[in-house]
Amino acid sequence: MNNIIIVESNTDKFFIEKLIEHLNISNSTIAPPINSDFESLEGMDKLKYRLDGIIKNSQYNKIGIVIDADESGIEARLEFINSAVNAIWGDIEIKTMDTLFRSDEADMEFAAHITNIDGKGELETILRKIKNKDSPHADCLMAWKECLEQKDQKITDKAFTKFWLNNYLRFDTCDNKHRSQAERYCSLGSETAIKKDIWDLNHPALDQLKNFLHLFK
């Protein structure tokens, strides 16, 4: 049995690969990301294109789709996924996340996971919550954020979380030998950075994602 999971970004790909290894899931692969780490998945064309290419490859038994809730919420993102899937096959509806649904037309099973904390957010929101190293450089960004707000300058929670994580990776957890090439080894989207042991993989914030991944075990 061969399974494949579609993700948005390199950070998603590398972290889920790390989590799959942690869970000892050996028969599932992560597809090349459909987005960069600093883009939001808006129109369904990228997802539909990736799905179409994968579905035509009959070697897969199960297809997983992992996207962020962002500010849209879980239900809206499930509708987004169903719109993309139904553009290719009309006989499948993913009604709830973390549950397998079968398409007889495609002869495959599908499941979706919407990455979230309390119904909103993204993988980076979870990563910030499960970090397991000291983060003085990243934490001091709160003072910068507050300073901006005092000057009527706003930064979105999503942008701030990415900025916080980038500082955690670049300044709080970057090895000395990699600091001269921090963009490559110590930033969002870097496999070396994301796969370091700087996350608590037993944190309850990962329980939903783990439940989803166990569908592919």
N, C-alpha and C positions, 0 to 999 in steps of 0.2 A: 504493500500500500504506500503510495506517494502522495504527500499533501504539500500545499504551498500556501503561504500567507502573504498578502499584499499589505504594504505599509506606505506611509506618506514620505518619510525622510530617512536620511542615513542614520541619524540618531535613533530613530525608531528601529531601524533594521539591526543596528549593532547591539542595542540594549535587549531587544527581544531574542536575538541569537544568544546573548549571554544568559538570559533567563531560561531559554530552551535547554541549554547545556546544564544549567543548575537543576532543572526539573527532569533531566535525563530523557528528553524526547529526541529520538534519533531519526524519525522518518518524515520530518517536515523541514522545508527550506523556506527562506524569506526571499521574496521576489525583489528585483531591483526597485528602489524607491520611485514613487511617481512625482515627487516634489523635492525642492531643496529645503534645507532646514529653516530658512527664513521666509518661506512662502506659506500662505494659507490655501487649503484645498477648497476652491470655490466652485467653478463649473465642473460638471461631471465628466467632461470629455477625457481627461487624463485617466480617470478611474475606468471609464468604459473601454478605452483603448487597451489598457493593461488587462482588464478582464477578458476582452475579446481574444487577445493573443494567448492567454493562459488557457482559456476554455477550449480553444481549438486544439490544444495539446492534450490528447486523450490519456496521457500517462497519469493524470492527477485524479484522485478519488475525492479529496476534500479541498475546498478553497476557503481560506479565512481572509477577512478584510478588517484591518485595524485602522481607524481614523480617529482624530481628536474631536471631542465634544465642542471645544472652543466655547463661544458664548451662545451657540445655537441650541445646545442641549441634546440629550440622547435621542429623543423621539424624532427631532428634526433631522438628525444625522442618519438615523435608520431610514427615514424617508428618502434621503439623498442617495444612500446605498441602493435601496430598492429601485429607484429610478434608473440608476446605471445598470443594474442587473437586468431589469425588465426590458431595457432597450435591446438586450441581446436575447434573453429568454423570457417569455411572458408567463411561465407557469411557476415561478418561484417568488415567494414573499418571505422575507426575513422579519418575523413579527417581533421578536425580542432578541436582545444581544446575548451572546454566550450560549447559544442553542443551535444545534445543527438542523437545517431544513433541506429537504431533498428536491432536486429538479429532475423529474423523469426525462424531460426533453434533453437535458445536458448529461444525464446519467452521472451526476455528481451531487455532493452535499456542500452546502454553503453555511457559513456562520460569520457573524460580525461582532466586533468588540469596539465600543466607543470609549476611548481613554478619557477618564474624568476623575475629578474629586468632587463629591457631592453634586454630580450632574453637570458640571461645567469643567473647563480647563483642557489640558493636553498632557502628553507624556512628560513634558518638561515640568509641569506642575507636580507630578508624582515624583520625578527625580529630585526636585528640590526638597520634597518632604522626606525622602528616604536616604538622603546623603548621610554618610557615617563618619566623615572626617571633619575636623575643625574648619570653619569657613570665615575667618576674620575679614579677609579681603572682600568676599562676596557680601557678608552681612553689613559691612560699612556702607554699602550702596543705599541702605535705607535712609541714611542721613542725607545723601545726595537726592533721593526721591522726595523727601520731605522739603528740602530746600527748593526744589523745582516747584512743588505745590504752593509754597509760600509766595512764589513769584508768578503764580497763575499759569504755570507750565505743567502740563499733564503728560504722563507716560502710561500707556495701557498696562494692565496687569500682565498680559501676554508678553509684551516687549520687555517689561521689567524682569519677568521670570527668565527669559532667554539671556538677558544681560547678566543676571545674578549667576546663572549656571555657567556662562562663559567665564566669569571671573573665578568661580569655584574651580573650574577645570584648569584655567590658565595660571592662576596665582596661588591657589590653596592646595592643589593636588598635583601640580606638574613636577615631574622629576627634573633634577638639575641638568641631566644630559639632554633633555628635550626642550629646555626653555629657549634655546636659540632658534628652534623651529616650532614654536608654540602653535602657530596656525595649523600645522600638520599633525601635531601630536597631542595638543592640549586645548582643544576647542570643540564646540558643538559640531557634530558631523564627523569627528575623528574617531576611527575605530579604536586606536590606542587609548584615547581618553575615555571613551564610553565603556570599554571593556575592562577598565581597571577595577580593582576591588575597593571602590569608593562609595558603594551603595549597599544598603541593608536589604538583601534579597528576601529576607523573611518578614519584612514590614507588612502590616495588615493592608496598607494602601495598594499592595500588589495582588491582593486576594482575587479581585475580579478578573484581572488579566491572567492570572494563573488558571482560574477556572476555565477561561476561554482556551488557553493553550492545551489544557488537559484533554480537550475535545479531539486533539490531533495526535494523541499519544498512542 
